[in-house]
Amino acid sequence: MPADTRRVYNLTCLTMDIANLLASNAIGREYDKLRDETIDATVDGLIDSLACALAGLHAPGLKEARAALGRWGTGDCSVWGGFGRASAPFAAFLNAVSMHALDYDDTDDKVPLHANGMVLPGLIADVEENRPDCDGREFLTALAVGVDGAMRIGRAGGPKGSRGWNYSVISGSVGAVLAIARLRRWDTETTVNALGHQLTQTAGSLQSIIDGSLAKRFQPAQMVKNVVMSAALAQAGIDGPRNVFEGKAGFINLYQDGKFDLDAIRAGIERCDLPEDLSLKPYPACRFTHAPIDLALQLHAQGLRSTDVKQIRIRVSGQAVNMVGRKFNHRSAGVVDAQFSIAYTVAVGLERGAVRIGDFTETAIRDARVGTFAAERITIEADPALPFLGMVPVSFDLELANGKRLLVETQDVCGSPEKRMSATQLRDKVVDCLDFGRSSVSADALIEAVHGLRDGKPFASVLQLIA
């Protein structure tokens, strides 16, 4: 093919592929054009995510991971919590693991998908390495762009449970690339190249959840590391695939079986306001357990305890059964099994009146009283009348020890945009996280530093606390 013809073909593809719209929109966003509500949500998400990361510093597997990666030397970026320095890809990897380790980080309930956990660690590593003088408003704009992009891709496609993709991982990394592109003020071509390089590295299986392995909390980190690598390749001028989404072997055909709602990408993209739809988690477990936990805590508050209950029949969506509906065995369960169990989390909420980080330690999940109740008295089934991916409604049909029957139901879930955590609830979560992680940082200092970004204070003021 003649050189001139090839250039025309590539330009045509670049114009047609949705990657071009995503890229040009991301790099064009400005702080003063963002809605106040978007900035509020971005700030709350940042506070929440950093607290989750500091809580997860000592989670199983992280000590070993730091040692394994440390053999390859140090670098310019902080490993949060005072664990030294590493190269940008490895620092981003380790920080992403700590942020996601306790399954306490945010979700977009409509997918579901973790957003900040995919976007933040790579973005912060990039700030530290390439923009150490970055002011707070520039950082918040880049973060909002990234979270919006991750959620937009997630909603346009949706999880392919039958294929086994981990959708947080494969779509969240797109948002992470867009955040770095905005931070560095790239042009559209460089941004599309970075998205293309990320496509070549995208992967993520749900098998780690099915098997209850610690690899589950390392999967987002694998993609975050790859994002940093993709950014470096694009910055160096190395071109990536241009037909990132709509190509023959692009994202849509490869991961979505050709089913993708392009209108969900385009609609309102100039507002960059999807961070407002993000849910913050009140409980450190899979988001599909949250509505059942809400009901369990409601019953506990009414005076009901496990000894009062003969049987609970829980009806949830089909995806909830797939993700968190398996039988729970407290003798063999690992921490990830407990985080992904409606039976365990409901038993904890009903018995203890709260579901906290400390309920997901090896010691806590061996509690025979809670474990036996979860295994023998709780039944979970899919209600075919519910939307397959829905987190609500959830209903409990209880048979009490005294022979009475009780039916309770919830139509919403705590922490969602419809039922947001208050400032007090968010602060309480931060306190719990920092206490559990044995952090020397106070909740008020962290919250105040993040809020200071709105006034243009340097991001270094936040980095100093977490590093």
C-alpha positions in Angstrom: 0.0 0.0 0.0 1.5 3.4 -0.9 2.6 5.5 2.0 0.1 8.4 1.3 -2.8 5.9 1.2 -1.8 4.3 4.5 -1.8 7.7 6.2 -5.3 8.5 5.0 -6.5 5.1 6.2 -5.0 5.6 9.7 -6.5 9.1 10.0 -9.9 7.8 9.0 -9.7 5.0 11.6 -8.6 7.5 14.3 -11.5 9.8 13.5 -14.0 6.9 13.6 -12.9 5.0 16.7 -14.5 6.1 20.0 -11.0 6.3 21.5 -10.6 9.6 19.7 -13.7 11.1 21.4 -12.6 9.8 24.8 -9.1 11.2 24.4 -10.0 14.7 23.0 -12.7 15.1 25.7 -10.4 14.1 28.6 -7.5 16.4 27.7 -9.9 19.3 27.2 -11.6 19.3 30.6 -11.0 22.3 32.9 -11.6 22.6 36.7 -13.7 25.7 36.4 -16.1 23.9 34.0 -16.8 21.0 36.4 -20.0 21.0 38.4 -19.6 21.7 42.2 -21.4 18.4 42.8 -18.7 16.6 40.6 -15.9 18.2 42.6 -17.6 17.3 45.9 -18.0 13.7 44.8 -14.4 13.6 43.6 -13.1 15.0 46.9 -15.1 12.5 48.9 -13.9 9.6 46.7 -10.3 10.7 47.2 -10.7 10.8 51.0 -12.4 7.4 51.0 -9.9 5.8 48.7 -6.8 7.0 50.6 -8.3 5.9 53.9 -8.9 2.4 52.3 -5.3 2.3 51.1 -3.9 3.2 54.6 -6.2 0.5 56.1 -4.9 -2.1 53.8 -1.1 -1.6 54.4 -0.7 -4.8 56.4 -3.2 -7.0 54.5 -2.1 -10.6 53.8 0.2 -10.8 50.8 1.5 -7.2 50.8 4.6 -7.8 52.9 5.6 -10.6 50.6 4.8 -8.5 47.5 7.0 -5.6 48.7 9.8 -8.0 49.3 9.4 -9.7 45.9 9.3 -6.4 44.0 12.0 -4.8 46.2 14.6 -7.2 44.7 14.4 -5.1 41.5 15.6 -1.9 43.2 14.2 1.4 44.3 13.0 4.4 42.4 11.4 7.9 42.6 7.9 7.1 43.9 6.5 6.5 47.4 5.2 3.2 48.6 2.5 4.5 50.9 2.6 4.1 54.6 6.4 4.6 55.0 7.5 1.5 53.0 10.2 3.3 51.1 10.4 4.1 47.4 10.1 2.2 44.1 9.9 2.8 40.4 6.6 4.3 39.2 5.1 1.0 37.9 6.0 -1.0 41.1 4.9 1.8 43.5 1.6 2.1 41.6 1.2 -1.7 41.8 1.8 -1.9 45.6 -0.3 1.1 46.4 -3.2 -0.3 44.3 -3.0 -3.6 46.2 -3.3 -1.8 49.6 -6.2 0.3 48.3 -8.2 -2.7 47.1 -7.0 -5.3 49.7 -9.9 -4.9 52.1 -12.6 -4.6 49.4 -13.6 -1.4 51.0 -13.1 0.9 48.0 -15.9 2.5 46.0 -18.1 1.0 43.3 -20.3 2.1 40.4 -23.3 0.0 41.3 -24.7 0.0 37.8 -21.9 -2.1 36.4 -20.5 -2.9 39.1 -17.0 -1.5 38.9 -14.3 -0.1 41.2 -13.2 3.3 39.8 -10.8 5.1 42.1 -8.9 2.0 42.9 -8.0 1.7 39.2 -7.3 5.4 38.6 -5.7 6.8 41.7 -2.5 4.7 42.3 -1.2 5.2 38.7 -2.2 8.9 38.7 -0.4 9.6 42.0 2.7 7.8 40.9 2.7 9.8 37.7 2.3 13.1 39.7 5.2 12.2 41.9 7.4 11.2 39.0 6.5 13.8 36.4 4.4 16.6 38.0 5.7 17.0 41.6 4.5 20.7 41.5 1.0 19.7 40.5 -1.6 21.9 42.2 -4.8 20.5 43.7 -7.2 21.7 41.1 -5.2 20.2 38.3 -5.1 16.9 40.2 -8.8 16.9 41.0 -9.6 17.6 37.3 -7.4 14.6 36.2 -9.0 12.4 38.8 -12.6 13.3 37.8 -11.7 12.7 34.1 -10.3 9.3 35.0 -13.2 8.2 37.2 -15.7 9.4 34.7 -13.9 7.5 31.9 -13.8 4.3 33.8 -17.5 4.5 34.7 -18.4 5.5 31.1 -16.7 2.4 29.6 -18.2 0.2 32.3 -21.7 1.4 31.6 -21.4 1.2 27.9 -20.3 -2.4 28.0 -21.2 -4.1 31.3 -19.8 -7.3 32.7 -19.6 -10.5 30.8 -20.0 -12.9 33.7 -20.4 -15.9 31.4 -17.0 -15.2 29.9 -15.4 -14.6 33.2 -13.9 -11.1 32.7 -13.2 -9.0 35.8 -14.9 -5.9 34.6 -13.3 -3.5 37.1 -10.0 -4.5 35.7 -10.6 -4.4 32.0 -12.5 -1.1 31.9 -11.1 0.8 34.8 -7.7 0.9 33.2 -9.1 3.0 30.4 -10.0 5.7 32.9 -6.5 5.5 34.4 -5.0 6.3 31.0 -7.3 9.2 30.5 -6.4 10.7 33.9 -2.7 10.6 33.2 -3.3 12.1 29.7 -5.2 15.0 31.3 -2.5 15.5 34.0 0.3 15.6 31.4 -1.7 17.8 29.0 -1.1 15.4 26.1 -2.6 15.8 22.6 -5.2 13.5 21.2 -2.8 11.3 19.2 -0.6 10.6 22.2 -3.6 9.8 24.3 -5.0 7.4 21.8 -1.6 5.7 21.5 -1.6 5.2 25.3 -5.1 3.7 25.1 -3.9 1.4 22.4 -0.9 0.2 24.4 -3.3 -0.4 27.3 -5.5 -2.5 25.0 -2.5 -4.8 24.2 -2.0 -5.5 28.0 -5.6 -5.7 29.1 -6.8 -8.9 31.0 -8.5 -10.0 34.1 -10.3 -13.2 35.2 -13.0 -13.7 37.9 -11.4 -17.1 38.7 -9.5 -15.5 41.7 -12.9 -14.6 43.2 -14.3 -18.0 42.5 -11.3 -19.7 44.1 -11.2 -17.1 47.0 -7.5 -16.4 46.4 -5.5 -13.4 47.4 -4.8 -12.8 43.7 -8.2 -11.1 43.6 -6.8 -8.0 45.3 -3.7 -8.0 43.1 -5.6 -7.9 39.8 -6.4 -4.2 39.7 -2.7 -3.6 40.6 -1.6 -5.6 37.6 -3.5 -3.3 35.3 -2.5 -0.1 37.1 1.2 -1.1 36.6 0.4 -1.7 32.9 -1.2 1.8 32.7 2.1 3.4 33.9 4.0 1.3 31.2 1.5 2.3 28.5 1.9 6.0 29.4 5.7 5.7 29.2 5.5 4.1 25.7 3.1 6.7 24.4 5.2 9.5 25.8 8.2 8.1 24.0 6.3 8.4 20.7 5.7 4.7 20.2 2.4 4.2 18.4 -0.2 1.8 19.7 -3.3 0.3 18.0 -5.6 3.2 16.8 -8.8 1.3 16.5 -8.8 0.7 20.2 -12.5 0.0 20.7 -14.1 -0.5 17.3 -11.4 -2.5 15.6 -11.7 -6.1 14.5 -9.9 -7.2 17.6 -10.6 -4.1 19.6 -12.1 -3.7 23.1 -15.7 -4.1 21.9 -15.3 -7.3 19.9 -12.7 -8.8 22.2 -14.3 -8.2 25.6 -17.9 -7.3 24.8 -18.8 -9.8 22.1 -19.6 -6.8 19.9 -22.3 -5.5 22.3 -21.5 -1.9 23.4 -23.7 1.1 23.9 -21.7 3.9 22.2 -24.4 6.4 23.2 -23.5 5.7 26.8 -20.0 7.0 26.0 -21.2 10.1 24.1 -24.1 11.2 26.3 -23.0 14.0 28.6 -19.3 13.3 28.1 -18.5 17.0 28.1 -19.9 17.3 31.7 -17.6 14.7 33.1 -20.1 14.3 36.0 -20.3 10.5 36.5 -18.2 10.7 39.7 -21.4 11.9 41.3 -22.9 8.5 40.7 -20.2 6.6 42.5 -21.1 4.7 45.7 -18.8 4.7 48.7 -18.9 1.5 50.8 -20.0 1.5 54.4 -18.9 -2.1 54.8 -15.5 -3.8 53.9 -17.0 -6.5 51.6 -18.2 -7.0 48.1 -20.8 -4.4 47.1 -23.4 -7.2 46.4 -23.4 -8.0 50.2 -24.3 -4.4 51.2 -28.1 -4.5 50.8 -28.3 -7.8 52.7 -26.1 -6.3 55.4 -28.3 -3.3 55.6 -31.3 -5.6 56.4 -29.3 -7.6 58.9 -28.4 -4.5 60.8 -32.0 -3.3 60.7 -33.1 -6.6 62.2 -30.3 -6.3 64.9 -31.4 -2.8 65.8 -35.0 -4.2 66.3 -33.6 -6.6 68.9 -33.3 -9.8 66.7 -30.3 -12.1 67.2 -29.2 -15.3 65.6 -30.7 -17.3 68.5 -34.1 -15.9 67.5 -33.9 -17.1 63.9 -34.6 -20.6 62.7 -34.0 -19.9 59.0 -33.4 -17.0 56.6 -34.3 -17.3 53.0 -32.6 -14.5 51.0 -33.7 -13.5 47.5 -31.2 -11.5 45.4 -30.3 -11.0 41.7 -28.6 -13.7 39.6 -25.3 -11.8 39.5 -25.4 -11.5 43.3 -25.7 -15.3 43.6 -22.8 -15.7 41.2 -20.6 -13.3 43.1 -21.5 -13.7 46.8 -24.1 -16.5 47.0 -21.8 -19.6 47.6 -22.0 -21.8 50.7 -19.9 -20.5 53.5 -17.6 -22.9 55.5 -15.9 -21.1 58.4 -13.4 -23.9 58.9 -11.9 -23.6 55.5 -12.9 -20.1 54.3 -10.2 -17.5 53.6 -10.5 -13.7 54.0 -11.6 -13.3 50.3 -14.3 -16.0 50.8 -15.7 -14.0 53.7 -15.6 -10.7 51.8 -17.6 -12.4 49.1 -20.2 -14.1 51.2 -23.8 -12.9 51.8 -24.2 -15.7 54.4 -21.2 -14.7 56.4 -21.7 -10.9 56.3 -25.4 -11.2 57.2 -24.6 -13.5 60.1 -22.0 -11.0 61.4 -24.4 -8.1 61.0 -27.2 -9.9 62.8 -25.1 -11.1 65.6 -22.7 -8.2 66.2 -24.7 -5.2 65.0 -21.9 -3.9 62.8 -19.7 -5.1 60.0 -16.2 -3.7 60.4 -12.7 -4.4 59.0 -11.9 -6.5 62.1 -14.6 -9.0 61.1 -12.5 -10.1 58.1 -9.4 -11.4 59.8 -8.5 -15.1 59.9 -9.4 -15.2 63.6 -12.8 -13.5 63.2 -14.0 -15.7 60.3 -13.3 -18.9 62.4 -16.0 -17.9 64.9 -18.0 -21.1 65.1 -21.2 -19.3 66.3 -21.3 -17.0 63.3 -20.0 -19.6 60.8 -22.5 -22.3 61.8 -25.4 -19.9 61.5 -24.2 -18.8 58.1 -23.8 -22.3 56.8 -26.9 -23.9 58.3 -29.6 -21.3 58.6 -29.1 -19.0 55.7 -30.3 -19.9 52.2 -29.6 -17.7 49.2 -31.4 -17.9 45.9 -31.7 -15.9 42.7 -35.1 -14.3 42.0 -35.7 -14.5 38.2 -38.0 -11.5 38.4 -35.1 -9.2 39.4 -32.7 -7.5 36.9 -29.8 -9.9 36.6 -27.2 -7.4 37.6 -29.2 -5.6 40.2 -28.0 -5.0 43.8 -31.5 -4.3 44.9 -34.2 -5.1 45.7 -33.2 -7.7 48.3 -35.7 -9.6 50.5 -35.4 -11.7 53.6 -38.1 -14.4 54.4 -37.4 -15.3 58.1 -38.8 -18.2 60.1 -38.3 -17.3 63.7 -37.6 -19.8 66.6 -41.0 -18.9 68.1 -42.8 -20.1 64.9 -43.6 -16.6 63.5 -42.7 -15.5 59.9 -41.2 -12.2 59.0 -40.7 -10.6 55.6 -38.3 -7.6 55.1 -37.1 -6.0 52.0 -35.0 -3.0 50.9 -35.1 -1.1 47.6 -31.9 0.9 48.1 -28.4 0.3 49.4 -26.4 2.4 51.9 -23.6 4.4 50.3 -25.3 4.8 47.0 -26.1 8.2 45.4 -29.7 7.8 46.6 -28.5 7.0 50.1 -25.2 8.8 50.5 -22.9 8.5 53.4 -23.0 11.7 55.5 -19.8 13.6 56.3 -19.9 12.1 59.8 -20.3 8.6 58.4 -17.4 9.1 56.0 -15.2 10.5 58.8 -16.1 7.4 61.0 -15.0 5.2 58.1 -11.7 7.1 57.8 -11.1 6.7 61.6 -11.8 3.0 61.4 -9.5 2.6 58.4 -6.6 4.6 59.9 -6.9 2.8 63.3 -6.9 -0.6 61.6 -3.9 0.3 59.4 -2.0 1.6 62.5 -1.5 4.8 60.7 0.2 7.8 62.3 -2.0 10.1 60.2 -5.2 11.5 61.9 -8.5 11.4 60.1 -9.0 15.1 60.4 -5.5 15.9 59.0 -6.2 13.6 55.9 -9.7 15.1 55.3 -8.4 18.7 55.7 -5.5 18.1 53.3 -7.8 16.7 50.6 -10.3 19.5 51.0 -7.4 21.9 50.6 -6.9 20.8 47.0 -10.0 22.7 46.1 -8.2 25.9 47.0 -5.3 25.0 44.7 -3.0 23.8 47.4 -0.2 21.5 46.0 -1.0 17.8 45.9 2.3 17.3 47.6 0.5 18.3 50.9 -1.6 15.1 50.6 1.3 12.9 49.3 3.3 13.9 52.3 0.7 12.4 54.6 0.2 9.1 52.8 3.9 8.5 52.0 
